[in-house]
Amino acid sequence: MTKISAVIITKNEEANIERCLKSLQWTDEIVVVDSGSTDRTVEICKQYGCKVIETEWLGYGKTKQLAVNSASYDWVLSIDADEQVAEESVPVIKEAIENAKNKAFKVQIKSFYLGRLIKHSGWGNEFKLRIFNKKFGNYNDAEVHETVLIDDEKPKINAVFYHYTYPTLEKHCEKINRYSSLQGREIFEKGKNYPMILFPIFALNKFVTMYFLKAGFLDGKEGFILAIVSSCGVFMKYAKYWKLKSSLFRRQ
């Protein structure tokens, strides 16, 4: 029987981590890399017998790669702390790796927003690479938008991860503030040049895409709020890029 390691990165995930760990009890090992949790995250992980590695924050790509490097087995299942493997997906995953003709597989992500399952808005048919053989590929070093680099086809399998994204608007805004800072710096460090007049256009495009083109209006009030807040996140990303660029010019 081919063995598999589950890998998770965490920071203050007390509200989510137990649900995630319960869905992983069928795996052969759970590796958790924690970056300075001040709640009960680490305690809960140890109660579930996880291999826990504590480190400073290295960025998404490098922190996830540390988790992969710490895994005992070649096949890795990468999951976020606010996700859960659907019970009916377990035999599908086991069969995929046992009879693997590929080096990586994508699973479907079904996301909840403010307690509602989002079926449209660009979230309704989302597949992500979450299962792979680490002998053939690993995470890049990206601060954000990390991805597994692997030279092979990445077929979709009939497996589902439930993603409990933002139970409250406050949580969504907190993440937007954190992500937009990282994304703004990423744009700045790449030397991009965007005039400020484009910032609201980028934000409006995000709203139109999510709410109209990707049928977010079918997700009810939650779909409308999701499109609005997501468009604000786009604006904040470019506003923070502008702030960094302006600071550079003032120093010159």
Buried (B, 14 or more C-beta within 10 A) or exposed (E): EBEBBBBBBBBBBBBBBBBBBEBBEEBBBBBBBBBEBEBBBBEBBEEBEBBBBEBEEBBBBBBBBBBBBBBEBBBBBBBBBBBBBBEEBBEBBBEBBEEBEBBBBBBBBBBBBBEBBBBBBBBBEBBBBBBBBBEBBBBBEBBBEBBBEBEEEBEEBEBBBBBBBBBEEEBBBEEBEEBBBBBBBBBBEEEEEEEEEEBEEBBEBBBBBBBEEBBBBEBEEBBBBBBBBBBBBBBBBBBBBBEBBEEEEEEE
